[in-house]
Amino acid sequence: MKIGIIGLGNIALKAYLPSISQMKQIDIHLCTRNEQVLQDVMDRFHISNGHTSLETLVEQKLDAAFVHSSTDSHEKIIDFLLDHNIHVYVDKPLTNNAEATNRLIDKANRLGLLLMVGFNRRYAKVYQKLKEVKDPTMILMQKNRTFQLDTVREFVLDDFIHVIDTVLFLFPHDIEHVHVSGEVKENCLHHAVVQITGGGSTAIAVMNRVNGASEERAEAAGADEKRVAENVRELYILKDKRTEKQAEDDWEPTLTKRGFTPMIEDFLSAVRNGSSPAENTNDQVRLVHELAEDIIQKLEFSK
């Protein structure tokens, strides 16, 4: 299988190339306009194919491409790849606005091509274990950081969208109501809380950027048990008065624990077999981006 990797920043170097470069029967073609960066990455990962333009990249007759460039560039690059009959995987968010996102999803559907967005927590073992809770009545996730303020749109699309997507992954019902609140000061969003209800259950997504520590915690509670995941690696199961910590696999690579490697494998398997990804379907991608846009509009209106 011949794949392209477009954009060679931190996310590509830390989360994708370490896994992809070790996979068998994968012919990797790197692409960035920076010739020095291109050569450095080719040397580091022992990759022989490099390109400084999309035009020369697509001449290689790729089966699929991973897009790790800036969000502002996503729409143009994805359009170009789809026009050349190439399946696409892209970092979240797909684009900066729901209209462009929906257009690209519709275009990929029309052409019979995959357009997968990287929501790795759906593939992380601890979150899949949370999803096993039977008939959850309450889901709570928070992803907090130390003093890192941003505009409402960047706050939501660059980071909070992971929390939104994860609670949607864990929430087993159709959405009936969404309540949004947050604190915006001097055009910067300090924290946001989103409450989703439906089917007699509630899911709450929280992000605080004025937090004493960086942390991530998710909970799923039902009548029989409660499960808690911390920092995408530790899992606790609570029943009655007992709390059991699930043993970690110390030998399991971090990229597998955090869901990146199984997510990449799922995409490549879907390309190879002409199937759909197990988790990141077009309907899910459309829903999370539309909900994110709704949250942005409500927070912007509240300023």
C-alpha positions, 0 to 999 in steps of 0.5 A: 500500500502506498501512502502519503504523509503531508505535514511533518510537525510534532503530531506527525513525528510523535504520534504517527510516524513512529507507528507507520514507519514500522508497519510492513507492506507500507510504502511511505511518501513524505511531503512538506515544502521545507526541504531541510525538514523533509530530509531530516525526517527521511533520515530519522525514520529511514524513509526514501521517498520525499516530496515538496509539493502535493502535485509530485506527491499525487503523481505517485498514485497513492492509495491513501494520505495522512494530513497533518498540516495546519487546520487552515490548510485542511480544506484545500488539501483534502479537496485536492486529494479527493479529486485525485481519488485518494482516501484521506485521514486528517487530524481533528478538526476536519476544518474550521467551520461546519459548512466546509466540513459537511461539504467535504464529507458529502464529497467523499461520500459521493466519490466513494472515498474514506474521509477519517478524522483522528479522534484517538480516544475512541480507540484507547483501551480505557475508554473502550472499557468505559463504554462497556458500562451497561446502561450508563445514567451519567457520563462525565469527562474533563480535560483540564490544562494550566493557564492556556487561554485561547479564543472560543473557536480555537479552544473548542476546535483545537482541544475541547472537541476531543472531550465532546467526541469522547462523551458522544462515543460513550453516550448511548442515546440520541441527543435531546438537549444541549446546554452550554456555559462558559467564562469568556474574558477579553475574547479568551475562553477560560472554561467551558461546560457542556451538558447533553441529555437524552434517553434518561441519561446525562453526559457532561463535558468539561474543560478548564484552562485555568487549572492547577494541573494538566489532567484528564478524567472520564467516568461512566456510571450505571446501576451496576458499576462505575468506571473511571479512566485517568489520563488515558491509561489508568482504569478503576472499577467501583462496585458497592464499597469496593474500588479495583484498579485494573492492571496496566500492561507495562510493555504496551507502547504509549501510542497503543494505550492512547489509541493512535496505533489501533486508529491508524491500523483501522484506517489502513485496514478500511482502505485495504478492504474497501470497508468503513472504519470501526469507529470514525464514521462519517455520521459521527464526524458530522455530528461532532463538528456540528455540535462543536459549531453549536457550542462555539455559537452559544459561547460567542453569543454569551460574551 
